[in-house]
Amino acid sequence: MQSIFVLLISIIMFACSKNSSSYGNNGNPNTVSIKNFAYSVATLNVSSGTEVTWTNNDATAHTVTADDASFDSGNIAPGGTYKHTFSTAGTVSYHCTIHPMMTASVVVK
């Protein structure tokens, strides 16, 4: 019984840790895939001076828009990409202006 509990806790910890990382699209660092009306990484951790690339893998347009208005991709067509370099330490939350339920953040160290 105890081994089942340990296994369940391990599975839950792995699943929860998957969305907060320095690795986004297919294990590539500093990339975020947009698919199924969601950003593939809920919280991306990067160093100052890092360029992050978002790729729209959905069948509809999306945006990558900072909540503090520090960047805005405009509409990213299906298959398109957007790049932004983060130079200031802190947390930048962002969303899709077309689909406001899509949210994520970048933590810059």
LINZI-V211817 format. One record per backbone hydrogen bond with DSSP energy under -1.0 kcal/mol. NH is the residue of the N-H (numbers start at 1). CO is the residue of the C=O. E is the energy in kcal/mol with one decimal. If there is no record, write none. Layout:
nh=NH co=CO e=E
nh=NH co=CO e=E
//
This chain:
nh=5 co=1 e=-1.8
nh=6 co=2 e=-2.3
nh=7 co=3 e=-2.2
nh=8 co=4 e=-2.6
nh=9 co=5 e=-2.4
nh=10 co=6 e=-2.3
nh=11 co=7 e=-2.3
nh=12 co=8 e=-2.4
nh=13 co=9 e=-2.5
nh=14 co=10 e=-2.2
nh=15 co=11 e=-2.5
nh=16 co=12 e=-2.4
nh=17 co=13 e=-1.9
nh=20 co=17 e=-1.1
nh=21 co=43 e=-1.8
nh=24 co=28 e=-2.2
nh=28 co=25 e=-1.8
nh=30 co=22 e=-1.4
nh=32 co=53 e=-2.7
nh=34 co=55 e=-3.0
nh=35 co=38 e=-2.3
nh=40 co=33 e=-2.7
nh=42 co=19 e=-1.2
nh=43 co=19 e=-2.0
nh=44 co=105 e=-2.4
nh=45 co=21 e=-1.6
nh=46 co=107 e=-2.9
nh=49 co=86 e=-3.8
nh=50 co=47 e=-1.6
nh=52 co=84 e=-3.0
nh=53 co=30 e=-2.2
nh=54 co=82 e=-3.0
nh=55 co=32 e=-2.4
nh=56 co=80 e=-2.8
nh=57 co=34 e=-2.7
nh=62 co=76 e=-1.5
nh=65 co=95 e=-2.7
nh=66 co=71 e=-2.5
nh=67 co=93 e=-3.0
nh=69 co=66 e=-1.6
nh=73 co=64 e=-1.9
nh=76 co=62 e=-3.4
nh=79 co=56 e=-3.1
nh=80 co=77 e=-2.7
nh=82 co=54 e=-2.1
nh=84 co=52 e=-2.1
nh=86 co=50 e=-2.7
nh=90 co=108 e=-2.4
nh=92 co=106 e=-2.9
nh=94 co=104 e=-2.9
nh=95 co=65 e=-2.2
nh=96 co=102 e=-1.4
nh=102 co=99 e=-2.6
nh=104 co=94 e=-2.1
nh=105 co=42 e=-1.8
nh=106 co=92 e=-2.3
nh=107 co=44 e=-3.0
nh=108 co=90 e=-3.4
nh=109 co=46 e=-2.5
//
